[in-house]
Amino acid sequence: MSPRSCFTLVIFFFVATLIVAVYLRGADKWTFYRISTCRIEQGRLQQELWQKQLRVESLINPASVSRRLDG
């Protein structure tokens, strides 16, 4: 193999490595964004569930039930 073709091969692999690195960096940012979005949504749904649970517990509380039956 001539020195010129070795040099061309090294440049080719260097450029290919840079392209793959840029692609992986972009994929990593997209994945981080997606995970952050899912965590925020999960927190919102968890708070909503807690609020509904508190409402249900207040509705089935014995004191609340007897007040409704008396009233």
Secondary structure, 3 states (H helix, E strand, C coil): CCHHHHHHHHHHHHHHHHHHHHHHHHHHHHHHHHHHHHHHHHHHHHHHHHHHHHHHHHHHCHHHHHHHHHC
